């Protein structure tokens, strides 16, 4: 489209549902060492400590994986940071693109319809 300056192209990524299911199952796996410790010791304090340590280790590992982006997969869709000139009709512009965000510096984050 004439009068449209693309500043940046951003690939849209998401975490697949299978990964989220594995994360949920991992949370339940925290209870396995907890149950074993309780059955062996019959001590609630040691059981609680085991649960806390297992939970923290799991939390650190999963947070690291999610933040690093290893689990994210590209969707094949893109968002664009663009600047439009006064020559472009805003109605024509919104007919072709979905406006995701309007930034204060005169740029927009858009996605093709």
ChimeraX attribute file (.defattr): number of C-alpha atoms within 10 A of each C-alpha:
attribute: neighborCount
match mode: 1-to-1
recipient: residues
	/A:1	9
	/A:2	8
	/A:3	12
	/A:4	14
	/A:5	14
	/A:6	14
	/A:7	12
	/A:8	11
	/A:9	13
	/A:10	13
	/A:11	13
	/A:12	14
	/A:13	15
	/A:14	11
	/A:15	15
	/A:16	13
	/A:17	9
	/A:18	9
	/A:19	12
	/A:20	12
	/A:21	10
	/A:22	11
	/A:23	14
	/A:24	11
	/A:25	11
	/A:26	15
	/A:27	13
	/A:28	11
	/A:29	14
	/A:30	19
	/A:31	16
	/A:32	12
	/A:33	14
	/A:34	20
	/A:35	15
	/A:36	13
	/A:37	19
	/A:38	17
	/A:39	11
	/A:40	9
	/A:41	12
	/A:42	12
	/A:43	11
	/A:44	12
	/A:45	11
	/A:46	14
	/A:47	21
	/A:48	14
	/A:49	13
	/A:50	20
	/A:51	19
	/A:52	14
	/A:53	14
	/A:54	18
	/A:55	18
	/A:56	13
	/A:57	13
	/A:58	17
	/A:59	14
	/A:60	10
	/A:61	11
	/A:62	15
	/A:63	11
	/A:64	12
	/A:65	13
	/A:66	12
	/A:67	10
	/A:68	10
	/A:69	12
	/A:70	10
	/A:71	15
	/A:72	16
	/A:73	13
	/A:74	12
	/A:75	12
	/A:76	8
	/A:77	11
	/A:78	14
	/A:79	19
	/A:80	21
	/A:81	19
	/A:82	18
	/A:83	16
	/A:84	18
	/A:85	13
	/A:86	8
	/A:87	9
	/A:88	13
	/A:89	12
	/A:90	11
	/A:91	9
	/A:92	10
	/A:93	15
	/A:94	13
	/A:95	11
	/A:96	13
	/A:97	16
	/A:98	15
	/A:99	16
	/A:100	13
	/A:101	12
	/A:102	13
	/A:103	11
	/A:104	7
	/A:105	7
	/A:106	10
	/A:107	17
	/A:108	21
	/A:109	21
	/A:110	22
	/A:111	18
	/A:112	13
	/A:113	9
